Amino acid sequence: MSESEKRTRHGVEYENVGTDYMEQRQLQQGAAGWVLLAGLGVAYVISGDFAGWNFGLAEGGWGGLLIATLLMATMYTAMVFGLAELSSMIPTAGGGYGFARRALGPLGGFATGTAILIEYAIAPAAIATFIGGYVESLIGFGGPVVYLVFYLVFVGIHLYGVGEALKLMFGITIIAVVALVAFVVGMVPLFDPANLFDIRPTDAAGASAFLPFGLVGVWAALPYGIWFFLAIEGVPLAAEETRDPTRDTPRGLIAGMAALLVFAALILVFGPGASGSGVIQDSNNPLVEAVSSAYGGSNFLSGFINIAGLAGLVASFFSIIFAYSRQMFALSRAGYLPKVLSLTGRRRTPYVALIVPGVIGFLMALTGNGAILINIAVFGATISYVLMMLSHIVLRRTEPDLDRPYRTPGGVATTGVALVLAILAVIATFIVDPTAAFITLGVYVLFLAYFLFYSRHHLVAQAPEEEFATIEKAEAELAGS
C-alpha cells in the first residue's frame, strides 16, 4: 500500500521505524493470569465503595442514587460483556483505543484513547483527596503532603516492575475486601429503612421522600452511580502482559464485574441504611462516619474500617496508575502522542508514561475537590464508553467472520443497551457540573486538534494496533479480488 493510498483512505501518514524503536518500547510479558486480572479489575474500582459514591445522595437522595446505580450497573454489565469479546479479538496494550482503532479508524481510536486517558489521569487525583480524608481521620492531617507521598511511593513501585506491582496490588485489594465485609456485617444489625429517606424533600418536580430532589436528581446522581464501577474497563490494558490474553482477559473482566455488583449493592443499602443518608452525603470518608454515627461514636470497627479502608483507596489509586501508563504508552508507541512518552526502561516499565500523568494528577489533587474531579473523570469515561460500544457494534456488522474466542451474550443488542445508557451518562455530566464538563470538553478538543494538525502525519506503521489495521485492509482486498 502506498503512502498516498493510506492518506486517501484514513487521512493519515505512517513512518517506518527501525527495530530499535520497538525494542525501546517493550512490556514484560506473561506477568498475569485471569485471577490477577480479576483482582486488577476489582482494584481499579474498589475505592468507589469507600468514598465518592455518597455524593450522589446529595444530588438525588437515596432513591435517586439507587435508580442511577441500577442503570449504571446495567450499562457496565452489558459493556463488560462487549469488552470481553473485543479484548479476545484484539489483545494489545491499547485496550479501548485498539478496539476503536480497528472499528472506527485512526481518529476514532485516538478519540477513544484520549477520553480514557483523561479518565485515568484524573481518577487517581480524586482518589488522592479521599486518601487525604481517611489519613486525616487517622492522624489529624492530610492534604498536599499526603497526596505527594502516595504518588511518589506508588508510581515508584510501578517503575520497579509490573509483576511485583500486580501482586502487591492483589494483596492490598484483599485487605480492602475484608474491610468491606466487616463494614457490612457491623451495619446489618443497625439497619433501619427509615434512615435511607432522611433527606428532606425539596420542591423540585416529582420530589418525594424516595426522590427528595425530584426526577432531575436521578440524572444528577448518575456520575456517582458510575463511581461504583468506574475503571473496570481498564482490564484489557494489561493484555500484552498477560499469559493467555484471549482467554484470561474476558474471564478477568467478567469475574471482576460480578464482585463489584455485589459490593455496590451491599454498600448502597447498609451504609446509609444504618447511619442515615444525610449523615454521609458530603463526607470524604463516608464508611467511617457511617459507623461512628450508627454506633454513637468511634469504636473498634470504625478504626478498623479507617485503616483497612485506606487499603481500598490505595488499591484503586495504585491500579489506575497502571492503567493510565499503559494507555499513554500505547498511544505514544503508535505515534498519536509524542513518542518519548512510550519509552520503557530496563525492567520493561513505561517510566515516562508513569511519571508525566502522575505529575498532572498530583497538581489536580491540590484542588482538594474530589466531587469535581470525579465529574471530570466520569466525563472522559462516558465518552470512551460510547465509542467502545459503537466499535463492538460496527465490528459485528463489518467483520462478522473475525475470530472471536469469546462472544458477547445477546450480541449487539447487549452493547446497544450499554451505548444508549452511556449517551445518557454523558448528558448527565453536564447537568451535575456544567463548568467542569465544558472545561474537560475543551481539553478533549485540544487533544483532537493535536491529532488533526500533527500526529496523524506521524503514525508508526509497526505499532501493534496499526498492524492490526494493515492486516484488516489486506484481508479485505484479498476477499474482494
N, C-alpha and C positions, 0 to 999 in steps of 0.2 A: 504494500500500500504506500503510495507516495505521500509526501508532506502535504501537497495541495489537496489530495483526496481526504486526508484527515481533517484539514482545516475546513473543507466544504461540508463534511459530514457532521462534525461536532463543534466547529469554530474554535478548535484548539490546535496547538503545535507541540510536538514532542521533541525532547532532547534525548539522544542516546548517551548513556553514561558508561564508564568503564567498570570493570569488576571491583575496583577499589571502592567505588561509591556504595555498592550494596554491601560489601564486606564491613564497611564502617557503620552499617545500619542493620545489624543482626540482633534478634532477640534470642533468649535462651529457650530452646525447645524442650518439650516433654516434661515441663515443671509441674503440671497439674492434671489430675483426673477429674471425673464428674463430681465426686464428693467435695473436693476442694472448690470446684466451680459453684456448686450449690451453696457452699459456705461463703464464697465470694459474693454471690447474689444476695444472700441474707445480710452480709456485712455492709454492702452498699447502702442498704435501706434501713437497717435496724435502728439507727439514730432517730428515724422518724417516729418510732414508738415512744422514745424517751422525751422528745421535745419537738415543737413545731406544729404538730397536728392540732394542738389545743387552741391555736389562734383561730382556727375555724369555728370554735364555739363563740368567739367574739363577733364573727361575721354572720353566722347562720343559726346560732343556738345549737342544742344537741340534735334536734330533728333535722335542721338544715345540713349539719355536718354528717349525720347518718346517711341521708339521701345522697349527698355528694360523694361519700366514701363508697356506697354501694355502686354508684355509677362508675366511679374511677376503678373500683375493683373489677367490674365487668370489663372496662376498657383494657386494663393491664393484663387480665387473664387472656382475653382474646388476642392482645398484642403479643404476649409471650408465646402463644401457640404459633403465630405468624413468624416471629423471630426465630423460633426453634427450627422451622423449615428453612428460612433464609440462611441461618448460620450453618446448617448442614450442607448447604449448596456452595456457599462462598466463605470458607473458613480462613479469613485473614484478620490481621490486627485492626483493620479499618472498621469492623463492626458495621453499624448502620450506614456509615459513609460508603463502605464497599458494596452493600446491598443496593443503595440508591444509585451508585455509580453504574452498576450493571443495568438497572432498570430505566433510569431517567437521564443517563449521560453525565458528562463531567460537571455541568452546572448543578444538576440535581444532587450529585454526590457531594459536591462542595457545600451546597446549601444545607444538606443534612449533617455533614460532618461538623460544620461550624456551629450549627444550632446545638449539637451535642457538646461541643467544646465549651460553649457559653454555659450550658447547664453544669458541666463537670468542673469548670474553673470556679464557679460561684458557689456551688453547693457546699464545698468544704469551708468557705468563708462563713456561710450561715451556721454550719455545724460548729465552727470555732467559737462563735458567740454563745452558743448553748453550752459548749465545754467550759467557757469562761463563767457562765452562770452556775454550773454544777461545782466547779472548783471554788468559786466564791462561797458557796454554801458550806463547803468543807473547811476551808482555811481562812476565809474572811476577805480575800481579794482575788480579782480575776483581771479581765481587761487585756490590753495590748501585750503585756509581758507573757501572759499565758498563751495568747494566740501565737506569739513568736516562738516560744519554746516548743509548742506542739508541731508547728510547721517544720522547724529545724530537725526535730527528732524523727518525725515520720517520713519526711522527704529523705532524710539521711538513711533510714532503714531501706527504703526503696532503692536508693543508689547502691546499696550493698549487694542486693540480688533479689530476683523475683521469687525464687523458690523459698528462700528464707522469709521473705515478706508475706507470701501467701500462707505459709504455715503459722506464722505468728498471728496473722490476721484471723485465721480459723480459730486459734486458741482464744483470742480476745472475744470473738463472736460467741463462743460457747459460754463464756462468763456472762456476757450480756443476756443471752437466752435464759440462763439461770436467774438473773435479776428480774426479768420479765415474769417468769413463772412464780417467783417469790412474791412479786408485787400483786399478781392476780390472786394467788392463794390468800394473801393477807387482806385483800379488799373484799373478797366474796362475802365473808360474814357480815360486813357493814353495808352491803349493797341495799339501797332504797330507791325504787324507781322515781320517787318524787325529786330526788337530787338531780336527776337528769334535766329537769324542767324548771330549775330555779332562777333562770334569767327572765326578767320581767318583759312581757311582750311590748313592742313598740306600736306605733300607729301605722306601720307600713302595710301595704296591700297584702292581705292574706295572713296577717300576723295572728299568732295563737301561742299557747303555752308550748306546743310542739315546734312551731316555727316563729320564735319571738321577733325575728327580723323580716318576716314575710317570705314570699316566694323568691324575691331577689336575693335573700340570704343563702339559698341553695347555690345559686350561681357564684356568690362571693366566697362560699366555703369550698368550692371545687379545688383550688390550688392546695388547700390543706388536706383534702381527701387524697390528693396526689402524693402528698408528703409521706403517706404510709407506704408507698410503693416506688417512689422516685428513685431511679438509677438501676433497677433490676435489669433494664435493657443493656446494661454495660457488660454483662457476662460474655457476649461474643467477642469483646475486645481482647480477651485472653486466648483467642483461638490459636494463634501461632505459637503459644507457649503451652499448649495442651497436648496430651499424649495421643488422643484419637478424637480430633475436633468434630468430625462428622457425627459421632455418637455421643461424646461426652458433653458437648455444648448444649444440645437440646435437653438432655437429661438434667444437667445442672440448672438450666433455666427453669424448667417445669418444677423440679423439686424445691428450688428456692422460692418460687412464687407460691407454692402450696403452703409453705411455712409462713410466709408473710401474710397471707389471707387469715390464717388462724390468729396470729399476733394482733393484727389490726382489729379483728372482731372483739377479742378479749380486752384490749386496752380501751377501745372506744366505749365499751359497756361498763366495765368495772372501775375505770379511772374516775370519770365524773359521777358514776352511779354511787360511789361510796363517799366522795368528798363534796360533790356539788359542781355543776358546770361553771357557775360564776366564780368559784374559788380559783380555778386554774386557767381561765380563759386567756389571761395575759401573761402567764408565767414562762420564764426561760428554763425552769426545772419543774415541770408540772407533776411528775410522778412523786417526787419528794414532797412537794406541797400538798398533793392529794393525800398521801399517807399522814402527814402531820395534821392536816385538817380533820381527816376521818377519825384519828385516834386522839385528837385534842392536844397534840404536841409532838415533839420529836421523840422517837423511840429507836429500838434496835433495827426495826425494819426500815425506817426512813434513812438511818445511817447506812445500812447495807445497800439500799437502792441508790443512795447518793454515790457511794464508792463504786459499786458494781455497774450502776447505770452509766457512770463515766466511761466504762468499757464499751457500752453500746455506741456512745457518741464517737469514741476513738475508733471503733471498728469501721463505721461509715466514713469518718474523716480519712482514715488510713487507706481504705479500699478505693475511695473516689479519687485519691491522689494517683493510684494505679491507673484508673480509668482515664483521667484527663491526659496523663502522659502517653498512653497508648493511642488515644485519638489524635493528639497533636503529632506524635511520631508518624502515624500512618499518613496524615495529610501532608506533612513535610516531606516524607520519603518520596511521595508521588509528585512533589513539586507544587502542590496547591498552596502551601505556606513556605516561608523561607527554609531552604534545605538544611541550614545549620541546626534547626530545631530537632532533626531526627538523628543526630549523631549518637552512637552508643559507645560506651566505654569498655574496658577490659572485661567487666563482669556482665556484659550484654544487657545493660540497662540504659534507657534513653535519658541521659543525665540532663541535657539541655531542656528536653520536654518535661522533665520533672521540676526543674528549678524555675523556669520562666512563669508558668501559670501559678506556681507556689507564691512567687513574689506578688503577682497580681491579686491572688486570693487573700494574702495577708493584708494588703492595702485596703481591700474591700471590707475585710473583717473589722478594720479600725472604725468603721461607721457604727459598729455595735448594734445595728438594727437587723436582727435575724428575720423578722417578718418581711421586710423589703427584699432582703437577699433571697429568701425563699421564692418570692414572686418573680425575681429576675431569673433564677434557676428554672422555675417552672415554665416561664415563657420559652426559654430555649428548648426545654424538654418537649413541650407540646408541639412546637413547630417540627421537631425531629420525628415525633410520633406520626404526625400527618404524612410526612414524606416517606417514612419507612413502611407504613401500611399501604400507601399508594404504590410503593415499589413491589410489595408482595402481590398486589392485585395485577399490576402491569406484567410482572414476570409470569404469572399464571396464564395470562392471555397471550403474551408474545412468545414465550418459550415453554409450552406445555410439556415438551419431551425432555427438558433438562433433568439431569439426575437429581432426585430428591430423596436422600436417605431417610428423612423424616418428612411427613406430610401433615399439614395443619388440619385438625378435625373441623369439618364444615367448610374448608377451603376459603374462597373469597368472601363468603357470607360472614365468616368469623372475623376476618380482618376488616371487612366493611363496617361492622359494628364498632370496632376499635377506631376506625377512621372517623366516623361521624362523631363519636364521643370526644376524640382528640380535637376536632374542629371546635366543638363546644367549649372545651377546656382552654383553647387559645383565646376565644372571645372572653372567657371568664377572667383571664389575667388583666384585661383592660378594664373590667368592672371593678376589680378589687383595688388596683393601684395603677391608674392610667399613666401617671408620671413615670413610674418605674418601667412600665410596659413600653412606652414610647421611647424612653432613653435606650432601653435594650434593643428595641427595633432599630434605632439609629445606629448602634454599634454593629448590629447584624447587617445592615445595609452597607456599612463601610467594608465589612468582610467581603460582601458580594462585589463591591466596586473593585477591591483589590484583585479578585479573580478575573473580572471582566477586562480590566485595563492592564493587568500584568501577568498573573500566574498562569492563565490559560495559554500563554505563549511559551511556557517553560515547564510543561509537564514531563515526567520521567517515564519513558516507554517501558523500562524494566521493572517498575513497581508492580507488585502482585495484582492490585486492583486494575491497573491498566492492562496487564497481560490477560486478565480475565476478559476484558472488553475486546482485546485484539482477537482472542480465540473465538469469542462470540461472533465477531464480524466475519472471520474466516469460515466458520461453520455455516453461517447464513449464506455466504457467497457460494460455498460448495453445494449446499442444498438447492440453491437456485440455478446451478449450472446443469 
